[in-house]
């Protein structure tokens, strides 16, 4: 009777521990201390980076030429189109030359500060511009016509309201489905926006090293977002350390690839414009910074999945050894790698789709296309991101397995961890049987 009752007693012990610790991400005290020290070091380095790289309070000089090139103006006026059509442009010079074709629109200003709030605008037809219709909500920019008279032109559509509703609907769906986790993710999204707008972009424009700024930004965001969305635990910390190591590896490979491929960062008109108005920027360094920040999302997704997989195996098989946990986690990771790699490639391809279409129209060969600076930069981004993504699987799995294997220090017999009664290696039949029997 005593011998028959012993497995039941062990099952109760494991079952009680599992119910108390499943999903909590706990580990041994020594492992917790080591992981906490590692995170503390990263936090210290990040804090030093934030202090040294924090942008100056000096307001940058705003170039009116640049505002015009990017479709902006010092003052924009909201208006609604009342009537839209096309016809001959008025002869403002009195030369009697054949008139060009103009967009002839009547608009009503939202802020009726001029006369009765109605204006008639004649602007030369832009074949690349949108077709304006009655009822369109637009934004007007001040200008002068050929006769030197003050007037306006349509600079853009009003998008604040629809974009606001789109963002609100997205947030509602996320919160309804993911509940508190979704709300935490949205808070993290707002935090990411604030960090990039208030620190990353101004620091880059101050002339600081793009790589240093990107690493500081990435580390600060990953630490805050992971703990905010997934809670403070050993499991989250394992994912965090795996993410940081993979981010550093992606950056190192990206730096090497940019140097070997001689990527200049001058592949597009926007790059040339940026160099002209912000000459202090290192465009190759900016590409590397985009590699580091752009790959964080997928790497983070991969590391969270790997840490969770290892912890689930540990919960299901408390006696599993380090080797068994690692191999089980890697089986999950290999499947995830296959889907994530082409996800990364498709993301970059989708972002560069207009450019790829232009090269296709120009009948450029695939080899010639890949060797251009613009497409070469995208290939480097994809390759560096893929290296970081793939490396995150064994790195995070190893860290998580080391931490999870120390959750049950009383179980140390390798033969019971890695073999079943028949002697087959890496079987988890006994732990699963105990758990099921309880």
N, C-alpha and C positions, 0 to 999 in steps of 0.2 A: 504493500500500500504506500509506504514512504517513497519507494523508488518511482511508483507510478505518479505520485503527486508532485514530484520535483519539477517536471517540465511545466506543470500548471502554475506552480509557484514562480518559476522564472518568467512565464508568460505574463503573469500579473505584474511582476516587477517591470518588465519592458512595457507592458500596456500602460501602466500608470505613468511611467516616464514619458512615454510618447504623447499621452494626452496632455501632459503638463508642458511639454516642450515643443510639440510639433508646430512648425512654422514660426517659432519665436526667434530662431537664428542664434541660439546661445552656443557657447563653446567653453573650453576650459579657461581658468583664470589666467594661466600663463599665455595662452594664445590670445586672449583678449588684451592683455597688456602689450604684447608685441604689436598687434594690429593698431591699438590705440596710439602707441608711440610713432608708428609709421604715418598714421593720419595726422598726428600733431606736427610732425616734421613737414609734411606737405602744406599744412595750414600756415606754419611759420614762413616757409618759402613764399607761399602765395601772398601773405600779408606784406612781406618785404617787397615783393614785386608790385603790389598795388600802391604802396607808398612811393616807390622809386619811379613808377611809370604813370602815376596819376597825372592827368592832363592839367596844364596850367589854366589859371582863371582868366587869362587874356582872351578877349573876344576876337576870333579870327576875322580878318578883313574879307568882306563879302564882295565878290566880283560880279558886277552887273552883266558882263559878257558871259560868265559862266551861268548865271541865272537864265539868261536868254537861251543859251544852248541846251539847257535841260528843261526848257518849257516853263520856267518860273518867272516871277516878276516881284518887284518890291511890294506891290499892292494888287490884290485880286478882288474883283467885285462879283458877287453872286447875282445871277439873273436867270430869267426864264424866257425861252424863245417863243414869241407870239406868232410870228409868220416867218417862213423860210422859203427862199427860191433862188433862182440864178438869172442873171441878165447882164447887159453891158455895163461896164464900170463907168461912173460919171467922169466927164472930161474936166479934171481939176486944173489942168495946166493951160487950157485954151489953145492947144496946138492943132486941134482937129484931127489928130491921128486916130486910126481905127481903134475903137475901144476894145479892151480885153474883157474877159468874162469874170464876173464877180459873184460871190455869194452875197445875196441881198437879204438881210434878216432884220426883223423888228424884235427888239427885246424889251422886257420889263424888268427893271432893277428891283431886287429884293429889298434893298434899302433905297427908297425913293428920295434921294437927296438932291437929284438934279431934275429941274422942271417938274414934270408929272411922272417921272420915273420911267419914261419910254425913250428908247434910242433907236435910230436906224443906222445900221452898219453895212458898209460895202467893203468887202475884203476880196483880194484876188483868190481865185479858186486854187486850192492846194490839192493836186491829184493824189497825194499820199495821206491827206487828212480824212477824217470821218465825214459822212454825209449828215448834215444838220437837219433836224425836223422840228416842226412846231410842237411845243410841249417839253422839249429837252431842257433840263436844268444844266446850266453852263457856268463857267467862271471866265470873267473878262479881265484882260490885262490892258493897262493904258499904253497908248502909242501915239504917233503922229502920222497923218496921211501925207501924200506927196505935196500937198499945198501947205504943209506945216501946221495944220489944224489938229487940235487934240481930239483923239477918238479912242476907240477900244477895238480889240480883236478877241476872238474866242480862243482862250488858252487851253481849256480843258473842260471836262464834264464835272459836275458836282457828284462826289462819290461818298461823302462822309456818312450820309444816312444809310444807303444800301450796304456799305461795308460794315457799318456798326451793327445792322440787323443780321448780317451773315455771321459776324463774330459772336453775337449773342446766341443765335440759333446753334452754332457749333458748341458753345460753352454749355448750353442747356442739354444737348445730346450727350456730351461727355459726362456731365454730372449725373444725369439720369441713369446712364449705363454703369459708370464706374463709381458713382456715389462719392464718398469722402476721398477716395484715391483720385478720382477725376478732378475734384475740387483742388486737391493738393497739386495735381499736374498743371492746372490752370494758373494757380499761384506761381508755380515754377516758371511757366511760360511768361508771365508778366515780369518776373524777376530777371529772366534771360534778356527780355527786351530792354529793361532798364540798365542792366550791366553793359550791354553792347552799345546802347545809345549814349549813356553817361560816361562810360569808361573807355571801351574798346575803340570806337570811332574817333573821339577827340584825342586819345592817346596816339593813335596812328598818325593823325594830322599834325600832332606836335613833333613828329619825326622820330619817335621811339622805335626801337627794333620791332618789326611786325611779328617775328617769331616769339620774342619775349612777351609781347602783349597778348598774342594768341594763347601761349602756354598759361599765362596768368589768368586770362579769361576762362579758358577751358577748365582749369583746375578749380577755380572759384565756383563756376557753374555746376560742375559735376558733383562737388562736395555738397553744395546746397540742394541741388535738385534730387540727388539720390536719397539723401536722408529725409528730405521733405516728402517725397512721393512714397518711399518704401519704409520709412521709420529707421531709427538707430538700432542696429543689431549687427552681430558678427557676419551674418549672411550679406547684409547690405555693404558692410565694410569690405568683405571679400570682393564683391562686384566693383566697389570703388577703386580698390588697389589694382585690380585687373584692368579697369578702364584707364587709369592714369599711366600704367606701364605701357599699355597698347597705344595710347595717345603719343607718348614719347617716342615709341618705336616708329609710328607712322610719320611723325615729324622728322626723325633722323633719316628714314628712307626717302622721304620727300625732298629733303635738302640735298641728298646725294643724287637723286634722279634729276632735279632741276639743274644741278651743276653739270652732270654728265650730258644731258640733252641740250644744254645751253639755252634754256628757256629764258626769254627776256621780259615777258609780261607785257609786250607791246603788240599783242595780236589783234586787238579790236580798237575801234575808234574811241570807245570809252576809256580804254587803257591809255591811249595817247593823250586824250583830253585830261585825264587824271594826272599824268606826268607833267603836262603843261601848266596846270594850275596848282599842283602840289609836288613840286620838283624834289622835295626832301624825302619823298616816299621811295622805298626800294620795292619796285614792282615784283621781282622774283621773290623777295621776302614776303610780299603780300600774297602771292600765290601759295607759298608755304603756310602762311597763316590761315588761308582759306581751307587748306587741306586739314589742318589740325582742328579747326572749329567745325568744318563741314562733316567730318567723319565721326564726331563725338556721338551724334544721335544713334547711329547704327551700332557703334561699338558699345555704347551704354546698353542698348537693347540686348545685345549679345551677352554681355557680362551678367546682367540681371538674370537672364534665362539660364545661364550656366550655373550661377550660384544657387538659384532656386532648384535646378535639377539635382545638384549634388545634395542639397539639404533634404529633398524629397526621398532620395535613395537612402540617406542616413536615417530618416524617420521611419521608412519602411523596413530597413534592416539595420537596427542599432549596433549589431556586432560586426558590420562591414568594415573591412580594413581600408587603409589609405589607398592601396593599389586598386581595390575593388571600386571604391568611390570615384577614383580618377577615371578608370576605364569606363564605368557606367556614364559618367558625365560627358566623356569624350564621344560616346556613341550618340548622345543627344546633340552635341555640338557639331558633329560632322554633318548631320542633316540640316542644321540651322545655317551652317556656312554655305551650303549649296544654294539656298534660297537668298541669303543676304548678299552674296557677291553679285548676282545679276540684278538685285534690287538697287545696289549702289551704282552699277553701270547704267541702268535704265534711268536713274535719277539724273545723272550727269548728261546722258544723251537727251533727255527731255528738256533740260535747261538750255542745251546748245542746239535745239532743233531748228530755230530760224537760221542760225549760221550754217548748219549742215545743208539746209535747203538751198542757200545761196551758193555754196560750193557745188552742189549737184547741178544747179542751173548753169554754172560756169563750166560744167563738164570736166571737173578735176578728177584725176584718178584717185583710187583709194590710198595708194602709197604716197602720192603727192599731198593728198589731204592730211594724212596722219603726220607728215613731216612739217606742216605749217606750225608757226608759234602758237596760234590760237588753239588748234586741235591738240597739239602736243602738250599744252598746259593742261587740258582736260584729261588727257591720257595719264599724265603724271599724277593729277589729283585722284583719278580712279585707282591707279596702281598703288599709291601711298595709302589711300583709304582702305584698299583691299588687304594690304599687308597688315595694317593695324587691326582690321576686322578679323582676319584669320588668326593672327597671333593672340587675340584676346581670348580665344577658346581654350588653348592649353594653359595660358597664363592664369586665367580666372579659375579654371577647373582645378589646377594645382593648388592655388591659394585656398579655394573653398574646401577642397578635399583635406588639406592639412588642418584647417580649422574644424571641419565637421568630424574628422576622425578622432578628435580629442574631446568630443561631447560625452563619450562613455568610457572613461578611463579604466573602469573595472573589467572591461572585456578586452583581453589582450592575446588570446590564443589564436595564432594565425590559422591553424588547421580548421578551426570552427568558423573563421571569417571567410575564407576563400574557397573552401571545399564543402561539398555536400557529403552525406554519409557514404555515398558510393565513390568518393574521391575525385569528383569532377571539379575542376578549378573554376573560380569566379561564379559559383552558383549561389543564389540568395534564397534557396528554397526553405532552409530551416528558419531564418528570421521571419520570413513571410508566413510560414506555418504557425509559428508561435503567435504572431500578431493576429492571424485569422482565428486561432483557437481562443484567444482572449475576447 
